[in-house]
Amino acid sequence: MSALEGETYGVQQLLAAWESTLQTVAELGRRLTPEQWEAPTECPGWSCGDIVRHLAWIESFLAGRPQTQVEMDWARFPHVTNDFGKATEIGVEARRGLTQQESCDELAGLVDVRLAQLMANDPLTLETEVPGVFGTPVPFDRMIRMRTFDSWTHEQDIRRATGLPANLATPGAQVSAVQMARTLGFALSRNVEAPPGTTARLTVTGPIAFERYAVVAEDGKGRDSGAVDEPTIGITTDWETYARLAAGRLDTDDPAVLARVELSGDPDLAARLPAALAITP
């Protein structure tokens, strides 16, 4: 199992990856034309502007800011299907009255606030408990990696929606790659529903290239494993396609999408892998 660069990041590297990713989103938002700001993204129901609003809401929540409550007619939001989606949509809706500049300024300002809050922990370590998205304390390492993954994924949503070049090899991308790759065992056991003893190999090519292996143990749980000469199933794809699959941004029933992946091994189990890689809610 080859190590990913972002896997060994320490506190300062993780902070820098998270901060630079969010500041990039804020700056992207400022540069968009009004038409681009309103352009639909691969996130159902959300424009590029809504993504900036969403990221501002999360950082505002984590900063402990009072949250504006708005009346929602959920019939207008058919893409919202669960309670977490409702909380997220309220945070976006509460900011739809802000101008483009105000939305981007709020996000950039919150990054500075959050950075100061995190650095106030003395010392700040990977194990330091900090506020989590679901309102309970979590280790800093877990929180900052999840926030970087979410932010970098949404940066790519904006870039694709507006035809801007991808940003595929940044520190934020490195951290995101780790978050995605670490879920291979879960995808194999829970999403593929592979039986104990099943092994899988994930091969990713491009600006972030790596190989990852997983196995379903006797207890039915999927875990990372060392290299396997002849895994039960395998999938090979490029980094951008893998990132979009992991974020649930691609229709895995689309032949054009499946043409971007190479499957091997047990045909029935392997056919489930492209869809199984999605890890976002």
C-alpha positions in Angstrom: 0.0 0.0 0.0 1.8 3.1 -1.2 1.7 6.2 1.1 0.0 9.3 -0.1 1.8 12.6 0.5 -1.1 14.1 2.5 -1.2 11.0 4.8 1.9 12.2 6.8 0.9 15.9 7.1 1.3 17.4 10.5 -0.7 20.1 12.2 0.7 23.1 10.3 0.5 21.4 7.0 -3.1 20.4 7.5 -4.0 23.9 8.6 -2.3 25.4 5.5 -4.1 22.9 3.2 -7.5 23.8 4.7 -6.8 27.5 4.8 -5.5 27.8 1.2 -8.4 25.7 -0.2 -11.0 27.9 1.4 -9.3 31.2 0.5 -9.0 29.9 -3.1 -12.8 29.3 -3.1 -13.4 32.8 -1.8 -11.1 34.3 -4.4 -12.7 32.2 -7.2 -16.1 33.5 -6.1 -15.0 37.1 -6.3 -13.7 36.6 -9.9 -16.9 35.0 -11.2 -19.1 36.9 -13.5 -22.8 37.2 -12.4 -23.7 34.5 -14.8 -21.0 32.2 -13.5 -22.1 32.9 -9.9 -25.5 31.6 -10.7 -24.4 28.7 -12.9 -25.7 25.3 -11.7 -23.1 22.8 -10.3 -23.1 19.0 -10.0 -24.5 19.5 -6.5 -28.3 19.2 -7.0 -30.1 22.5 -6.5 -26.9 24.5 -5.9 -25.3 27.2 -8.0 -21.6 28.3 -7.6 -22.8 31.0 -5.3 -24.7 28.5 -3.2 -21.4 26.5 -2.7 -19.7 29.6 -1.3 -22.7 30.1 1.0 -22.6 26.5 2.1 -18.9 26.7 3.0 -19.5 29.9 4.9 -22.3 28.3 6.8 -20.2 25.4 8.0 -17.3 27.6 9.1 -19.8 29.9 10.8 -21.3 27.0 12.7 -17.9 25.7 13.8 -16.9 29.2 14.9 -19.9 29.2 17.3 -21.7 32.0 15.6 -25.5 32.4 16.1 -27.3 30.8 13.2 -30.1 32.6 11.4 -33.3 30.6 11.2 -35.5 30.9 8.1 -38.8 29.4 7.2 -38.4 26.8 4.5 -41.0 25.5 2.0 -39.4 22.1 1.5 -41.4 21.5 -1.6 -39.1 24.0 -3.3 -36.1 21.8 -2.5 -36.7 18.3 -3.8 -33.0 17.6 -3.7 -33.1 17.7 0.1 -33.8 14.2 1.4 -32.6 14.0 5.0 -32.1 16.0 8.2 -28.5 16.8 7.5 -29.5 18.1 4.1 -32.1 20.3 5.7 -29.7 21.8 8.1 -27.3 22.4 5.2 -30.0 24.0 3.0 -31.1 26.3 5.8 -27.5 27.6 6.1 -27.4 28.3 2.4 -30.9 29.9 2.2 -30.1 32.2 5.1 -27.3 33.7 2.9 -29.1 34.0 -0.4 -29.9 37.6 0.4 -26.2 38.5 0.5 -24.4 39.9 -2.6 -21.7 38.0 -4.3 -19.0 40.1 -2.7 -20.6 39.9 0.7 -20.7 36.1 0.5 -17.1 35.8 -0.5 -16.0 38.3 2.1 -17.9 36.3 4.8 -16.2 33.1 3.9 -12.7 34.6 3.8 -13.3 36.4 7.1 -14.5 33.2 8.7 -11.3 31.4 7.7 -9.3 33.9 9.7 -11.6 33.6 12.7 -11.5 29.8 12.6 -7.7 29.7 12.2 -7.3 32.0 15.3 -9.7 29.8 17.3 -7.8 26.6 16.4 -4.4 28.1 17.0 -5.7 29.2 20.5 -5.4 25.6 21.6 -2.1 25.3 23.4 -0.8 23.0 22.2 -2.7 22.1 19.1 -2.0 18.5 18.2 -3.6 16.0 15.8 -5.4 14.6 18.8 -6.7 17.9 20.3 -10.5 17.8 20.5 -12.2 20.6 18.6 -15.8 21.3 17.6 -17.1 19.0 14.9 -19.7 19.5 12.1 -22.3 17.4 14.0 -21.9 19.5 17.2 -19.7 17.0 19.1 -16.0 17.3 19.8 -13.7 15.4 17.4 -9.9 15.1 17.1 -8.4 18.0 15.2 -6.9 15.6 12.6 -10.3 14.2 11.7 -12.1 17.6 11.6 -9.5 19.4 9.5 -9.2 16.6 7.0 -13.0 16.3 6.5 -13.2 20.1 6.1 -10.4 20.2 3.6 -11.9 17.4 1.6 -15.3 19.1 1.5 -13.8 22.4 0.6 -11.5 21.1 -2.1 -14.4 19.0 -3.6 -16.6 22.1 -3.8 -13.8 24.1 -5.3 -13.7 21.6 -8.1 -17.6 21.9 -8.4 -17.2 25.6 -9.1 -14.3 25.1 -11.6 -16.2 22.5 -13.6 -19.4 24.5 -13.6 -17.6 27.6 -15.0 -15.1 25.9 -17.3 -12.1 26.9 -15.2 -9.0 24.7 -15.1 -9.0 22.1 -12.4 -6.7 22.4 -9.4 -5.7 18.8 -9.0 -2.4 18.7 -7.2 -2.6 21.2 -4.4 -2.1 20.4 -0.7 -5.9 20.4 -0.4 -6.0 17.8 -3.1 -3.4 15.7 -1.3 -5.4 15.7 1.9 -8.6 14.9 -0.1 -6.9 11.9 -1.7 -6.2 10.5 1.7 -9.8 10.9 2.9 -11.0 9.1 -0.2 -8.5 6.3 -0.3 -9.0 5.5 3.4 -12.6 4.5 2.7 -11.8 1.7 0.2 -12.3 -1.0 2.9 -15.7 0.5 3.9 -16.7 0.7 0.2 -15.7 -2.9 -0.3 -17.7 -4.3 2.7 -20.6 -2.0 3.0 -21.3 -0.7 -0.5 -20.1 -3.6 -2.7 -21.3 -6.0 0.0 -18.4 -8.3 -0.7 -18.1 -11.5 1.4 -15.2 -12.1 3.8 -11.9 -12.9 2.1 -12.6 -10.5 -0.8 -9.7 -8.3 -1.7 -9.6 -5.1 -3.9 -7.0 -3.0 -5.5 -7.6 0.7 -6.4 -5.1 2.2 -8.9 -5.2 5.9 -9.5 -3.1 7.7 -12.2 -2.4 11.3 -12.9 -1.1 14.2 -10.8 -1.9 12.3 -7.7 -1.1 8.7 -8.3 -1.3 5.8 -5.9 -2.3 2.2 -5.3 -4.5 1.1 -2.4 -5.6 -2.3 -1.3 -8.4 -3.5 1.0 -9.8 -6.8 2.3 -13.0 -7.9 3.9 -12.0 -9.6 7.2 -13.8 -12.6 8.8 -15.9 -10.2 10.9 -17.3 -8.7 7.6 -15.6 -5.4 8.0 -13.4 -3.9 5.3 -9.9 -2.8 6.1 -6.8 -1.6 4.4 -4.3 -4.3 3.5 -0.9 -4.8 2.1 -0.4 -5.4 -1.6 -2.2 -8.5 -3.1 -0.8 -10.1 -6.2 -4.2 -11.2 -7.6 -7.0 -9.3 -5.9 -10.5 -10.5 -6.2 -11.5 -7.2 -7.9 -9.7 -4.1 -9.1 -10.4 -0.7 -10.5 -8.0 1.7 -12.4 -8.9 5.3 -13.2 -7.4 8.8 -13.3 -7.2 11.1 -10.3 -9.9 13.5 -11.4 -12.4 10.7 -12.3 -11.7 9.0 -9.0 -12.2 12.2 -7.1 -15.6 12.8 -8.8 -16.6 9.1 -8.2 -15.7 9.4 -4.5 -17.7 12.7 -4.2 -20.7 11.1 -5.9 -20.5 13.6 -8.8 -20.8 11.0 -11.7 -23.6 8.9 -13.0 -22.1 5.4 -12.9 -24.8 4.1 -15.2 -23.5 6.4 -17.9 -21.4 4.4 -20.4 -19.2 7.5 -20.9 -18.3 7.5 -17.2 -17.7 3.7 -17.2 -15.3 4.2 -20.2 -13.0 6.2 -17.8 -12.5 3.2 -15.5 -10.9 -0.2 -16.0 -12.3 -3.1 -14.0 -10.8 -6.4 -13.3 -11.5 -9.7 -11.4 -14.9 -11.0 -10.5 -17.2 -9.3 -13.0 -20.3 -9.1 -10.7 -18.4 -7.6 -7.7 -16.2 -5.4 -9.8 -19.3 -3.9 -11.6 -20.4 -2.5 -8.2 -17.2 -0.7 -7.5 -17.6 2.6 -9.4 -20.8 3.5 -7.6 -19.5 2.0 -4.3 -16.7 4.5 -4.1 -19.0 7.4 -3.3 -18.4 8.6 0.3 -20.4 11.9 0.5 -23.9 12.1 2.0 
